[in-house]
Amino acid sequence: MSKKIFKKIACSALAAISVFGCAGTFTACKTSNPEVKMKIEFNGETYTLKYKLYRKIAPKTVEHFLWLAENGYYDGVCIHDYDVDAMYTGAYVATEDKEEGLEYKKYYETILSYDDIDSFPHSVWTDEAKDDPTYTLYGEFWEGNNFKVENGNLKQTFGSLTMYYEDLSSYNAASSNVWIKKKSDGKMAEKEYRYNCATSKFFISMSNIEKSDDTHCTFAKLKNKGELEDFQDDLNEYIEEYYSDENNKFTTERSLEVTVDDVFMSNFHVEKKFDVPKVPIVIKSVKVTKY
């Protein structure tokens, strides 16, 4: 057997071993740009959105999102707040009760029930020794955390995904500090909890205007814009047909508590008003296709 043929066989065998190893666990084969496939259902139709995530730009955010997706956390959540420029999701499921419309998916109770909880990618702790994690997410953005993006800033674009946190500035959590591990030198740093309190919420940008944001972290871009455009067209046609009357809007305004199980809020609950779609827009699944 010639050396050239032997080399080809050897390389093929190594490639096969590599693929087999990756199939067993995503975490053994990390890439700079993981990918996910998100299925959105509206009015009996399903739309499949394909995303490219940016690990070098927002490593903690990407790890956090992927962990939740891999554990099925996002399967079945709905768009709980809708406007023409953004769809907010990741925290509520739709109910058959038209009066209520939404049911909060208890974040901490849900994730702590997972068999995979020991692998949770912690990024925020209540103590410098990292003995007490908060299970929230370190905000990889400039305001509050002074997070410096060294590998190119990611702007909000049509279809992009941006992690979302609640504004706790007027409540007792505003004075609570937590500890994060700095990207620059790996040392622990004390930061305000309100900038590091994100759990599972994110929003899908529906605007065609690019936007920079120093207060939230955009971590994924849409690969197949045509699919989201089809959804947007179908949604707009549905709204025009059934909700064209000024007095009959597609959404109904609801006031809901958004920090009912927050680790720092104690008895202080933040209420926000949401524009809830009367016809549910549901995230049927978020599946990791490339880690």
KEDREN-408454 format. One record per residue (C-alpha): chain; x negated, y, z; residue in one letter. Coordinates in steps of 0.001 Angstrom, whole numbers, plus 500000, padded with zeros to 6 digits. Layout:
  chain      xx      yy      zz  res
      A       X       Y       Z    A
...
***
This chain:
  chain      xx      yy      zz  res
      A  500000  500000  500000    M
      A  498571  503411  499073    S
      A  497933  506054  501727    K
      A  500398  508422  499988    K
      A  503250  505898  500116    I
      A  502418  504978  503715    F
      A  502475  508661  504664    K
      A  505920  509134  503085    K
      A  507289  506115  504962    I
      A  505793  507364  508220    A
      A  507287  510845  507763    C
      A  510703  509391  506955    S
      A  510563  507239  510073    A
      A  509628  510214  512247    L
      A  512446  512276  510738    A
      A  514923  509503  511469    A
      A  513703  509247  515058    I
      A  513996  513034  515423    S
      A  517578  513091  514151    V
      A  518511  510142  516354    F
      A  517020  511887  519375    G
      A  518922  515072  518647    C
      A  522173  513163  518248    A
      A  521897  511983  521836    G
      A  521619  515456  523325    T
      A  521866  518906  521822    F
      A  519570  520409  524447    T
      A  516581  518399  523218    A
      A  516660  520213  519848    C
      A  517117  523935  520461    K
      A  516937  526269  517483    T
      A  516743  530050  517213    S
      A  520179  530152  515597    N
      A  522709  527656  516934    P
      A  526024  527384  515096    E
      A  529610  526821  516175    V
      A  532884  526181  514388    K
      A  535972  527911  515793    M
      A  539494  526878  514788    K
      A  542204  529522  515183    I
      A  545887  528663  514857    E
      A  548653  531130  514043    F
      A  552196  530538  512825    N
      A  551507  526902  511943    G
      A  548319  527624  509974    E
      A  544749  526823  511058    T
      A  541729  528923  510117    Y
      A  538166  527664  510587    T
      A  535532  530280  511399    L
      A  531833  529405  511230    K
      A  529375  531302  513413    Y
      A  525632  531827  513620    K
      A  524404  532607  517153    L
      A  521245  534561  517996    Y
      A  519287  532920  520792    R
      A  516220  535190  520510    K
      A  518322  538343  520790    I
      A  520665  537216  523595    A
      A  519304  533959  525093    P
      A  521345  533904  528314    K
      A  524582  534849  526565    T
      A  524126  532184  523895    V
      A  523320  529467  526458    E
      A  526344  530463  528554    H
      A  528713  530444  525575    F
      A  527392  527133  524230    L
      A  527728  525442  527615    W
      A  531367  526496  527907    L
      A  532062  525455  524315    A
      A  530406  522046  524741    E
      A  532522  521366  527808    N
      A  535719  522282  525948    G
      A  536452  525348  528058    Y
      A  537635  527437  525104    Y
      A  539880  524765  523604    D
      A  543456  526048  523822    G
      A  542827  529600  525063    V
      A  544774  532334  523295    C
      A  544320  535926  522191    I
      A  545544  537735  525307    H
      A  544870  541275  524083    D
      A  545265  542314  520457    Y
      A  544730  545423  518394    D
      A  543799  545986  514767    V
      A  540079  546307  515594    D
      A  539547  543466  518084    A
      A  541072  540271  519461    M
      A  540234  539477  523100    Y
      A  540229  535883  524282    T
      A  538613  533330  526591    G
      A  540647  533682  529794    A
      A  544313  532784  529249    Y
      A  546441  530080  527681    V
      A  549830  530702  526080    A
      A  552920  529433  527902    T
      A  556386  528517  526666    E
      A  557813  531039  529111    D
      A  558398  534020  526824    K
      A  558799  536350  529815    E
      A  555359  535546  531193    E
      A  553645  534563  527959    G
      A  550258  533929  529552    L
      A  548720  531758  532217    E
      A  545264  532509  533616    Y
      A  542729  529716  533123    K
      A  541007  529673  536508    K
      A  537369  530047  535556    Y
      A  535567  528862  538688    Y
      A  537990  526072  539483    E
      A  537777  524816  535907    T
      A  534007  524808  535409    I
      A  533278  523370  538860    L
      A  535437  520375  537947    S
      A  533210  519470  534981    Y
      A  530927  516441  535303    D
      A  528250  518525  533570    D
      A  528247  521315  536189    I
      A  524662  520548  537294    D
      A  523449  521687  533871    S
      A  525168  525097  534070    F
      A  522745  527739  532670    P
      A  522557  530047  535699    H
      A  521469  533641  535084    S
      A  522854  535495  538152    V
      A  522332  534765  541857    W
      A  523400  536430  545104    T
      A  519880  535990  546541    D
      A  516314  536432  545363    E
      A  515484  532813  546230    A
      A  518105  531608  543714    K
      A  519829  529407  546284    D
      A  523306  530791  545624    D
      A  524312  531177  541944    P
      A  527390  533219  540997    T
      A  528222  531270  537812    Y
      A  528578  534622  536052    T
      A  526500  535943  533160    L
      A  523577  538353  533077    Y
      A  524577  541285  530853    G
      A  522091  541485  528015    E
      A  522711  545115  527105    F
      A  521132  548465  527883    W
      A  523592  550218  530207    E
      A  523101  549235  533839    G
      A  520602  546443  533158    N
      A  518227  548292  530826    N
      A  517917  545131  528786    F
      A  515504  545692  525923    K
      A  516244  543776  522738    V
      A  512865  542841  521278    E
      A  514044  540820  518293    N
      A  516402  543211  516542    G
      A  519666  544651  517778    N
      A  522887  542857  516815    L
      A  525706  545238  515915    K
      A  529400  544515  516068    Q
      A  530532  543653  512553    T
      A  533639  542080  511021    F
      A  534195  538773  512819    G
      A  531285  539096  515252    S
      A  531545  537723  518807    L
      A  530868  539955  521813    T
      A  530865  538879  525476    M
      A  533180  540922  527679    Y
      A  533146  541811  531364    Y
      A  535655  543668  533484    E
      A  534972  547232  534641    D
      A  534663  546930  538417    L
      A  533240  550415  538964    S
      A  536193  551614  541087    S
      A  536240  548612  543418    Y
      A  534122  547139  546180    N
      A  532231  544980  543704    A
      A  530653  548152  542320    A
      A  528446  548329  545417    S
      A  527550  544623  545325    S
      A  524113  543720  544028    N
      A  522937  540439  542569    V
      A  519642  539011  541372    W
      A  518641  538206  537825    I
      A  515445  536834  536281    K
      A  513824  539465  534098    K
      A  512989  538468  530550    K
      A  509864  540645  530416    S
      A  507816  539071  533204    D
      A  510022  536307  534639    G
      A  510263  538020  538035    K
      A  513506  538442  539951    M
      A  515199  541851  539902    A
      A  518124  543268  541851    E
      A  520954  544589  539676    K
      A  524550  545771  540036    E
      A  527078  542954  539951    Y
      A  529502  544913  537780    R
      A  527112  544610  534823    Y
      A  526501  540913  535460    N
      A  530002  539659  536187    C
      A  531036  538222  532795    A
      A  532557  534745  532926    T
      A  534293  533412  529807    S
      A  535918  536355  528034    K
      A  534759  537546  524619    F
      A  536245  539407  521681    F
      A  536304  538954  517929    I
      A  535700  542182  516033    S
      A  538304  542802  513338    M
      A  536899  546104  512110    S
      A  534878  546545  508922    N
      A  532892  549343  510557    I
      A  529508  548380  512066    E
      A  529156  549487  515660    K
      A  526304  549609  518163    S
      A  527213  549026  521804    D
      A  525023  549613  524860    D
      A  527677  548288  527249    T
      A  528409  544803  525848    H
      A  526405  542011  524253    C
      A  527149  540914  520689    T
      A  525641  537468  520163    F
      A  527128  535874  517023    A
      A  527909  536744  513416    K
      A  530566  535246  511186    L
      A  529246  533176  508265    K
      A  532475  532798  506252    N
      A  534158  536208  506242    K
      A  536680  535111  503624    G
      A  538391  532772  506088    E
      A  538918  535549  508638    L
      A  540106  537872  505876    E
      A  542714  535239  504929    D
      A  543851  535083  508549    F
      A  543971  538874  508780    Q
      A  546013  539112  505562    D
      A  548472  536433  506701    D
      A  548806  538064  510104    L
      A  549409  541517  508621    N
      A  552016  540105  506206    E
      A  553786  538377  509090    Y
      A  553790  541559  511177    I
      A  555065  543622  508239    E
      A  557872  541149  507587    E
      A  559082  540610  511137    Y
      A  557809  543569  513142    Y
      A  557941  546536  510776    S
      A  560433  548370  512994    D
      A  558758  550898  515320    E
      A  560903  549651  518186    N
      A  560026  546007  517557    N
      A  556264  545616  517941    K
      A  554214  542459  517390    F
      A  552760  542791  520897    T
      A  554287  543375  524293    T
      A  552463  545256  527041    E
      A  551767  543227  530173    R
      A  549997  544122  533418    S
      A  547927  541239  534766    L
      A  545359  540683  537482    E
      A  542008  539952  535897    V
      A  539811  539204  538926    T
      A  541978  536804  540922    V
      A  539103  534401  541618    D
      A  536109  536733  541427    D
      A  533429  535805  543980    V
      A  532875  539396  545139    F
      A  536310  540977  544873    M
      A  537800  539455  548037    S
      A  541327  540870  548366    N
      A  540764  543604  545794    F
      A  542355  542715  542484    H
      A  541876  544640  539280    V
      A  544963  544997  537107    E
      A  544747  545669  533382    K
      A  547335  546225  530696    K
      A  547163  543847  527750    F
      A  548889  543956  524383    D
      A  549970  540315  524247    V
      A  551026  538881  520841    P
      A  554637  537689  520858    K
      A  553624  534875  518495    V
      A  550601  533093  520031    P
      A  547210  533256  518344    I
      A  545400  530233  519756    V
      A  541754  529193  519749    I
      A  542344  525498  519144    K
      A  538693  524554  519567    S
      A  535112  525806  519602    V
      A  532673  523076  518590    K
      A  528884  523274  518546    V
      A  527643  522109  515140    T
      A  523977  523057  515586    K
      A  522212  523611  518849    Y
***
